[in-house]
Amino acid sequence: MVRNAALVLLGALACILGLELLFQVLPVSTSTDTGYHIDSRIVTYRPHHEFRLSTGWNLERPMHLRANNFGFLSQRDFVPNPKAIALVGDSFVNASMLEPGDRIGDQLQRALGARPVYAMGGPGSSLLDYAERIRLASEKLEVRDFVVVLEMGDIRQVYCGSGNVHGPCLDRQSGAPRVETQPAPSTLKLLLRHSAFLQYILGHLRFDPMSRLRKALAFGEPPVARGPQGYFAGMTREDVDRILAIFFERTAPFRKGRLLMVVDSDRLAINRGETATDPMRAHLISRARTLGAEVIDTDPIFRQHAERTGLHLEALRTTVTGMAWPLNS
């Protein structure tokens, strides 16, 4: 009995080792090595870190990527330059699954020509995190002008515990400002990041053993009632006003030029052909303009594009935003 169990165990270990060797050869995503490498409140890649990304079970679109000297995905290193423009946002700006040249920063660079664009994207971040990157760009790089790409979830996600906070956040109950930094990875996690087999299982196949365990333990229990859904669900105009006021107050010392905010729209609603607009979103745009920002409303632009081409605006959503893999961060 003991001998048979030992043979089974050895066979399983040999199988895992063989799979590990196989996936080491294949273009499986490697560790992105993100953390507080340049600032205690800003998550970036390790400066000059090189890594590989691909997507899906079949390892589509493999790419070799390299972070710049400040730990951002950019084809240029950042150097102090008051003529530069900082492009700030989440994974829509980072866009790690798009080829260089297709990302927003590269497209803006082509449109502007001579003025350098510093793309400072941070996956899994929100509006108050953008304020920290504006501070960094001003203090370290002498940047005066800023473009903020405001994804629709960036307002609601500023609350602590949202899963989209790199540092500054607001207490969900009191609304008081707090700092909630991400914990440093354990030694075990650092070691496991180098396993191509685990990266494939957890990242490419999105197998989450803890989630499966929770579902198994909850089997037979009545489903938990879901709260209100939507980008501004459960929020009031006063909530939006308070969040914007904090953002503008924190960035005021560093905005020595122009602040342009590009406000995303409800692309799913546009795809469905819905014409009604969200009054909370309209209030957000109005309030941002009142506080001194120039605002580009993408809703009419996206609607015109959808009507003209018949294409869905969500076609690239998973490739741009779906990078929060368990071992990569």
C-alpha positions as CSV (number, residue, x, y, z in Angstrom):
1,M,0.0,0.0,0.0
2,V,2.7,2.5,1.0
3,R,4.7,1.5,-2.1
4,N,1.7,2.1,-4.4
5,A,1.0,5.5,-2.8
6,A,4.7,6.5,-3.2
7,L,4.6,5.5,-6.9
8,V,1.4,7.5,-7.5
9,L,3.0,10.5,-5.8
10,L,6.2,10.2,-7.8
11,G,4.2,9.9,-11.0
12,A,2.2,13.0,-10.1
13,L,5.4,14.9,-9.4
14,A,6.9,13.7,-12.6
15,C,3.8,14.9,-14.5
16,I,3.9,18.3,-12.9
17,L,7.6,18.6,-13.6
18,G,7.0,17.7,-17.3
19,L,4.3,20.2,-17.6
20,E,6.5,22.9,-16.0
21,L,9.2,22.2,-18.5
22,L,6.7,22.3,-21.4
23,F,5.2,25.6,-20.3
24,Q,8.6,27.1,-19.7
25,V,9.2,26.7,-23.5
26,L,5.7,28.0,-24.5
27,P,5.0,31.8,-24.4
28,V,3.2,31.7,-21.0
29,S,3.0,35.1,-19.2
30,T,5.8,35.8,-16.8
31,S,5.8,37.8,-13.6
32,T,5.1,41.5,-14.0
33,D,6.8,42.3,-10.7
34,T,4.6,45.2,-9.7
35,G,5.0,47.0,-6.4
36,Y,5.9,50.3,-4.8
37,H,9.2,50.6,-6.6
38,I,9.4,54.3,-7.2
39,D,7.0,55.8,-4.7
40,S,5.3,54.7,-1.5
41,R,1.8,55.3,-2.9
42,I,2.2,54.4,-6.6
43,V,2.2,50.9,-7.9
44,T,4.4,50.4,-11.0
45,Y,6.4,47.7,-12.6
46,R,10.0,47.4,-11.5
47,P,12.0,50.0,-13.6
48,H,13.4,48.3,-16.7
49,H,11.7,45.0,-15.8
50,E,11.2,42.8,-18.9
51,F,8.3,40.3,-19.0
52,R,6.2,38.4,-21.4
53,L,2.4,38.5,-21.8
54,S,0.0,36.4,-23.7
55,T,-3.7,35.7,-23.3
56,G,-6.2,32.9,-23.2
57,W,-5.8,29.1,-23.0
58,N,-4.1,29.1,-26.4
59,L,-1.5,31.8,-25.5
60,E,-2.7,34.3,-28.1
61,R,-0.8,37.5,-29.0
62,P,2.5,36.8,-27.1
63,M,4.5,40.0,-26.5
64,H,7.8,40.8,-24.9
65,L,7.4,44.0,-22.8
66,R,9.8,46.3,-20.9
67,A,9.0,48.9,-18.3
68,N,10.8,52.3,-18.6
69,N,13.0,54.0,-16.1
70,F,9.9,55.0,-14.0
71,G,8.3,51.6,-14.2
72,F,5.6,52.4,-16.7
73,L,4.8,50.8,-20.0
74,S,6.2,53.4,-22.4
75,Q,8.6,53.2,-25.3
76,R,10.4,56.3,-24.0
77,D,12.2,56.9,-20.7
78,F,10.8,59.8,-18.7
79,V,13.1,62.8,-18.2
80,P,12.3,66.2,-16.6
81,N,10.6,68.3,-19.4
82,P,8.0,71.1,-18.7
83,K,6.8,70.6,-22.3
84,A,5.8,67.0,-21.7
85,I,2.2,65.9,-21.2
86,A,1.4,63.2,-18.6
87,L,-1.3,60.8,-19.7
88,V,-2.8,59.3,-16.5
89,G,-5.3,56.4,-16.2
90,D,-5.8,52.8,-15.4
91,S,-5.4,49.7,-17.6
92,F,-6.9,51.6,-20.5
93,V,-3.7,53.8,-20.5
94,N,-1.4,50.9,-19.6
95,A,-2.9,48.7,-22.3
96,S,-0.4,45.9,-21.9
97,M,-2.2,43.6,-24.3
98,L,-2.0,46.1,-27.2
99,E,1.0,46.4,-29.5
100,P,3.2,49.5,-29.0
101,G,1.8,52.1,-31.3
102,D,-1.8,51.1,-30.7
103,R,-1.9,52.3,-27.1
104,I,-3.5,55.6,-26.2
105,G,-0.2,57.2,-25.3
106,D,1.4,56.3,-28.6
107,Q,-1.7,57.6,-30.6
108,L,-1.7,60.8,-28.6
109,Q,2.1,61.2,-29.3
110,R,1.5,60.9,-33.1
111,A,-1.3,63.4,-32.9
112,L,0.8,66.0,-30.9
113,G,4.1,65.5,-32.7
114,A,6.9,67.4,-30.9
115,R,5.5,67.4,-27.4
116,P,6.5,64.2,-25.5
117,V,3.7,62.2,-24.0
118,Y,4.4,60.3,-20.7
119,A,1.9,57.5,-20.4
120,M,1.4,56.7,-16.7
121,G,-1.1,53.9,-16.7
122,G,-1.7,51.8,-13.6
123,P,-4.0,48.7,-13.9
124,G,-6.5,48.4,-11.0
125,S,-6.4,52.0,-9.9
126,S,-8.9,54.8,-9.5
127,L,-9.2,58.6,-9.4
128,L,-7.3,59.3,-6.2
129,D,-4.4,57.2,-7.4
130,Y,-4.3,59.4,-10.5
131,A,-3.7,62.4,-8.2
132,E,-0.6,60.7,-6.9
133,R,0.8,60.2,-10.4
134,I,0.1,63.8,-11.2
135,R,2.1,64.7,-8.1
136,L,4.9,62.5,-9.2
137,A,4.9,63.9,-12.7
138,S,5.0,67.4,-11.4
139,E,7.7,66.9,-8.7
140,K,10.0,64.6,-10.5
141,L,9.4,65.4,-14.2
142,E,8.4,69.1,-14.2
143,V,5.2,68.3,-16.1
144,R,2.6,71.1,-16.2
145,D,-0.1,69.7,-18.4
146,F,-2.1,66.5,-17.7
147,V,-4.6,64.3,-19.5
148,V,-6.7,62.0,-17.3
149,V,-8.6,59.1,-18.9
150,L,-11.5,58.6,-16.5
151,E,-12.9,55.1,-16.8
152,M,-16.5,54.9,-15.6
153,G,-15.7,52.9,-12.5
154,D,-13.0,55.3,-11.4
155,I,-15.3,57.3,-9.1
156,R,-17.0,54.4,-7.2
157,Q,-13.7,52.5,-6.9
158,V,-12.0,55.2,-4.7
159,Y,-13.5,53.6,-1.7
160,C,-11.2,51.4,0.4
161,G,-11.6,47.7,-0.3
162,S,-12.9,48.2,-3.8
163,G,-9.9,46.2,-5.2
164,N,-8.9,49.1,-7.4
165,V,-6.8,51.1,-5.0
166,H,-3.0,51.6,-5.0
167,G,-2.9,53.8,-2.0
168,P,-5.2,56.7,-1.2
169,C,-8.8,55.8,-0.7
170,L,-12.0,56.9,1.2
171,D,-13.5,55.0,4.1
172,R,-16.7,53.3,2.8
173,Q,-18.7,54.2,5.9
174,S,-17.4,57.7,7.0
175,G,-16.0,58.9,3.7
176,A,-12.8,59.9,5.5
177,P,-9.5,59.8,3.5
178,R,-7.2,56.8,4.3
179,V,-4.2,55.1,2.7
180,E,-4.6,51.4,1.9
181,T,-1.4,50.1,0.3
182,Q,-1.2,46.6,-1.2
183,P,0.6,44.0,0.9
184,A,4.1,42.9,-0.2
185,P,4.1,39.4,-1.7
186,S,5.3,36.6,0.5
187,T,8.5,34.7,-0.1
188,L,6.4,31.7,-1.3
189,K,4.5,33.9,-3.8
190,L,7.7,35.4,-5.1
191,L,9.0,31.8,-5.8
192,L,5.7,30.6,-7.3
193,R,5.7,33.6,-9.7
194,H,8.5,31.8,-11.6
195,S,6.4,28.7,-12.3
196,A,5.1,28.8,-15.8
197,F,2.7,25.9,-15.1
198,L,1.0,27.8,-12.2
199,Q,0.9,31.0,-14.3
200,Y,-1.0,29.1,-17.0
201,I,-3.4,27.5,-14.5
202,L,-4.1,30.6,-12.4
203,G,-3.6,33.3,-15.1
204,H,-4.5,32.0,-18.5
205,L,-7.3,29.5,-17.4
206,R,-8.3,31.8,-14.5
207,F,-8.7,28.8,-12.1
208,D,-9.2,30.2,-8.6
209,P,-9.1,27.3,-6.1
210,M,-10.2,29.5,-3.2
211,S,-13.3,30.7,-5.1
212,R,-14.1,27.1,-6.0
213,L,-13.8,26.2,-2.3
214,R,-16.1,29.0,-1.2
215,K,-18.7,28.0,-3.7
216,A,-18.5,24.4,-2.6
217,L,-18.9,25.4,1.1
218,A,-21.9,27.6,0.2
219,F,-23.7,24.9,-1.8
220,G,-27.3,24.7,-0.8
221,E,-27.3,28.1,0.9
222,P,-29.7,30.8,-0.4
223,P,-28.1,33.2,-2.9
224,V,-26.8,36.4,-1.5
225,A,-28.9,39.3,-2.6
226,R,-26.9,41.6,-4.9
227,G,-26.8,45.3,-4.2
228,P,-27.6,48.0,-6.7
229,Q,-25.6,47.7,-9.9
230,G,-24.2,50.3,-12.2
231,Y,-21.3,52.7,-12.3
232,F,-22.8,55.1,-9.7
233,A,-25.0,52.6,-7.9
234,G,-25.6,53.6,-4.3
235,M,-23.9,57.0,-4.8
236,T,-25.4,60.4,-4.5
237,R,-24.4,63.7,-6.2
238,E,-22.9,64.7,-2.9
239,D,-20.6,61.6,-3.0
240,V,-19.5,62.5,-6.5
241,D,-18.9,66.1,-5.5
242,R,-16.8,65.1,-2.4
243,I,-14.6,62.8,-4.4
244,L,-14.0,65.3,-7.2
245,A,-13.3,68.0,-4.6
246,I,-10.6,65.8,-2.9
247,F,-9.1,65.1,-6.3
248,F,-8.9,68.7,-7.4
249,E,-7.7,69.8,-4.0
250,R,-4.8,67.3,-4.0
251,T,-3.8,68.1,-7.6
252,A,-4.1,71.9,-7.3
253,P,-0.4,72.5,-6.3
254,F,0.8,70.5,-9.3
255,R,-1.6,71.6,-12.1
256,K,0.4,74.5,-13.4
257,G,-1.0,74.2,-16.9
258,R,-4.0,72.5,-18.4
259,L,-6.0,69.6,-17.0
260,L,-8.0,67.6,-19.6
261,M,-10.3,64.9,-18.5
262,V,-11.5,62.3,-21.0
263,V,-14.7,60.8,-19.6
264,D,-15.5,57.2,-20.7
265,S,-19.2,56.4,-21.5
266,D,-21.5,53.4,-20.9
267,R,-20.2,51.4,-23.9
268,L,-22.5,48.4,-23.1
269,A,-25.5,50.7,-23.3
270,I,-24.3,52.1,-26.6
271,N,-23.9,48.6,-27.9
272,R,-27.5,47.8,-27.0
273,G,-28.7,50.9,-28.8
274,E,-29.9,52.7,-25.7
275,T,-30.2,56.4,-26.0
276,A,-30.9,57.5,-22.4
277,T,-27.8,59.0,-20.6
278,D,-26.9,58.6,-17.0
279,P,-27.8,61.9,-15.1
280,M,-25.0,61.1,-12.5
281,R,-22.5,61.0,-15.3
282,A,-23.8,64.3,-16.7
283,H,-23.4,65.8,-13.2
284,L,-19.8,64.4,-13.0
285,I,-18.9,66.1,-16.2
286,S,-20.5,69.4,-15.2
287,R,-18.9,69.4,-11.8
288,A,-15.4,68.7,-13.3
289,R,-15.8,71.6,-15.7
290,T,-16.9,73.9,-12.8
291,L,-13.8,72.9,-10.9
292,G,-11.5,73.9,-13.7
293,A,-11.0,70.9,-16.0
294,E,-11.5,70.7,-19.7
295,V,-13.7,67.7,-20.4
296,I,-14.0,65.5,-23.4
297,D,-17.3,63.6,-23.3
298,T,-16.8,60.4,-25.3
299,D,-20.5,59.5,-25.3
300,P,-21.5,61.3,-28.6
301,I,-18.1,60.2,-30.2
302,F,-18.7,56.5,-29.3
303,R,-22.3,56.6,-30.4
304,Q,-21.4,58.1,-33.8
305,H,-18.7,55.4,-34.2
306,A,-21.1,52.6,-33.3
307,E,-23.7,53.9,-35.7
308,R,-21.3,54.4,-38.5
309,T,-19.4,51.1,-38.3
310,G,-21.9,48.8,-36.7
311,L,-19.0,47.5,-34.5
312,H,-19.3,46.9,-30.7
313,L,-17.2,49.2,-28.5
314,E,-16.4,46.3,-26.1
315,A,-14.4,44.2,-28.6
316,L,-11.1,44.9,-26.9
317,R,-12.2,45.2,-23.4
318,T,-10.9,41.9,-22.1
319,T,-7.5,42.3,-23.8
320,V,-7.0,45.8,-22.4
321,T,-8.3,45.4,-18.9
322,G,-8.2,41.7,-18.0
323,M,-4.7,41.6,-16.5
324,A,-5.2,41.2,-12.8
325,W,-3.7,37.7,-12.6
326,P,-3.1,36.2,-9.1
327,L,0.7,35.6,-9.5
328,N,1.6,38.5,-11.8
329,S,0.8,41.5,-9.6
